[in-house]
Amino acid sequence: MRPSIARNVHYVSYGTPGGEYDKACRAAVITEVRDDETVGLAVLNPKGVFFTESEFDGRVNASGGTWHWPERVE
């Protein structure tokens, strides 16, 4: 699938180097498409919303997180 604006995805935060916060999977909405792997996201957290640019599935970038398509739930 190709990313497009307004699609729902999962954002995986990298966590903190000191271990204060673990990796976490959060709901996100694509707000910008740079290419098939790099997108702008509005990430929905229990304590608020933040905006980041993120790379696809396992390619950690400067913001420290990645995105992937949601898993199918039966």
N, C-alpha and C positions, 0 to 999 in steps of 0.2 A: 504494500500500500504506500501511496505517496501522502505526505503530510499536507494538510490544507487548513486555512484559518477557521477557527471555531470548533475543530475536532477535539474531543476529549482524549487525553493520554494520561499516563502515569509518569510522575517525576520521582526519581530516586535521589534523595539528598546523599551527599558523600559522608556526612557525619563530621565530627571535629577530630583533629589530630590527637588531642589529649584524651579522647574517649568520653567526653562529657555527654555527647549526643551520638547515638548510633545512626546507621543508615536508616532511612525511613522512606516508604513509598507514599506519595501523596497524589491526589487528583490534581489535574492541570488542564488548562485550555490553551490551544495553540493561538497565539496572537500575531505571529509573523512567521513567514517561511523564507529562510535564506537559501536553502537547497534541500535535497532529500534527507539530509541528516541533521542539519542545524536549524533550530526553530526558536522563536521567542515564546515564552510561556507565562501565563498567569497561574501561579501555583496556589492552591487552596489549602491552608493549614488550619488546625483548630484555633490558633491564636491570631489569625489574620491572613492576608493575601500578600504574596510578594511576586516580583517580576524578575525574570532571568532569561538569559540565552543559554540553551542547552544542546548538547550533541546526543545523537542516537545511541542507546544501548551499550553501555560499557566504555565509551570513549570519553573519559573525564576531561572536562575543559576548565577554564579559569574560574568559573563560578562553582565548580566542585560537584556537579550533579549530572545525571543523564536522564533521558526519557525513553519510554517504550510504549508500544500499543498495549492496551489492557488485555489481560488474559480472558478467555471466554469462560463463563461460569454456566454450568448446566442447570 
